[in-house]
Amino acid sequence: MILKIKTWSIAFVLVFTIAIVFLGQKITISANNSYPSIENIPMPQVEQPLRILTPANEIFNIASCKVNDLGFTIAQADIPPGAGPIPHVHYYIDEWFWTPKAGLELFHSTRQYPTIKEVPNIAGAGRADMYSIISQANQIIYSPNFYVHGFVNPTTETLPITFVWLKNDLAPVFPHDDGGMRDFFTEVGVKITDLNNLPSLNDKNKNAVVTEAPRYGMNQSSYFMEYVNSIDNQFPEELAKMQNDEDLKRVIEAVEAFNSGDKSVSCS
Ligand code: CU
């Protein structure tokens, strides 16, 4: 009998301890990670992959797809230490960032700038208060049009990120019908022919990002603080709540269909 009670109490303590540890972990996970995560965003397996070095020093592998009214571009990118796009606003596309590894620092406004005429600078509509977040592995962050955003790699190693740019209803027709991002980067970046021998960027490329942006439905700052009034590292819940899994699912399904030979999806 004594043995039986002892076994039971040991079992009870064990279960209780496991429950506490488990609950504790659960609370930590949800508090640190209000963003959903995803295991993979597939890249369209196109015949001739296009690689571009952007003026923000990002190395892009870029492909665009079209199926019915869905037009999008996906860029798999490697972000060297210190690189990344400085704050900008999109009008013709909604954007997702997928960070397979942790460590990139994203910046996002809560204020919207709903027309391209409202430039978020001192002379224009006023600068934005920004919030920063360090991305976790496999995190998905959704950034619809009209918000000021950007990111940087503050670490000492090159980090991957995948961008999804989905054309929205405001977009005019661009050659790739993706809301303009593919053609924008083709114009302002430099084509990479040898990954071991990267081309060099000049001031012309760097200026073009700013001056050409409005033609592709963007306002792009020319220095980090141009659109930034303040930066707070308490990322607000209202930004974390902005998710759009439905459209992302449509994008992923289109890529998977293309990769398995479905001719109704065209990617290049
Ligand atoms: Cu963007």
Boltz pocket constraint, residues with backbone or C-beta under 6 A from the ligand:
constraints:
  - pocket:
      binder: B
      contacts: [[A, 88], [A, 90], [A, 95], [A, 149]]
      max_distance: 6.0
